[in-house]
Amino acid sequence: GIFWVFVEYVFHRFLLHTELQLDPDIPADGEKLARIFSQHLHHHVFMNQRYRTTIQVHALPKYVVAIFAVLRCLLPFTQSCMTLAGVIVGSLLYDGMHLAFHHGPDINFWWFQRMKAAHMRHHFRDNSCEFGVTSPLFDSVFGTLKPFACKPG
């Protein structure tokens, strides 16, 4: 559980929001900006298009193989399989919640409502905070939980 929430946070904050690491004092690199936009920012701009909301099914095998390869370097076979199963279940939960946040159903459960509100703030107010989709744990740990605590200013 906690491993998945950490992976989700790190992936969303540091791999999907690389625009936050751009140096505003250097000239723009059009190719880099296009790559950043196509990775994730297009989801922020076109967030009501269902195919931009979840991980594309055709991309899953390469992610699963890559994750398993890394796990095998770190863990014995059985633990690698169990960890991979946890990552797959976590990603299904992530995608399911993310899809519901954007396209319904609107689930009347306090946790879902809390996380949906945080995700909508991430989209509409400040994409430099509230990276957790299934849990606010690591937003709290790393100080990105509240919108006013995110962008330096």
Stockholm file with secondary structure:
# STOCKHOLM 1.0

chainA/1-153         GIFWVFVEYVFHRFLLHTELQLDPDIPADGEKLARIFSQHLHHHVFMNQRYRTTIQVHALPKYVVAIFAVLRCLLPFTQSCMTLAGVIVGSLLYDGMHLAFHHGPDINFWWFQRMKAAHMRHHFRDNSCEFGVTSPLFDSVFGTLKPFACKPG
#=GR chainA/1-153 SS CHHHHHHHHHIIIIIICGGGGCCTTSCCCHHHHHHHIIIIIHHHHSTTCGGGTSCCGGGHHHHHHHHHHHHHHHSCHHHHHHHHHHHHHHHHHHHHHHHHHHHCCCCCCHHHHHHHHHHHHHHHTCTTSCCCSSCSHHHHHTTCSSGGGTSCC
#=GC SS_cons         CHHHHHHHHHIIIIIICGGGGCCTTSCCCHHHHHHHIIIIIHHHHSTTCGGGTSCCGGGHHHHHHHHHHHHHHHSCHHHHHHHHHHHHHHHHHHHHHHHHHHHCCCCCCHHHHHHHHHHHHHHHTCTTSCCCSSCSHHHHHTTCSSGGGTSCC
//
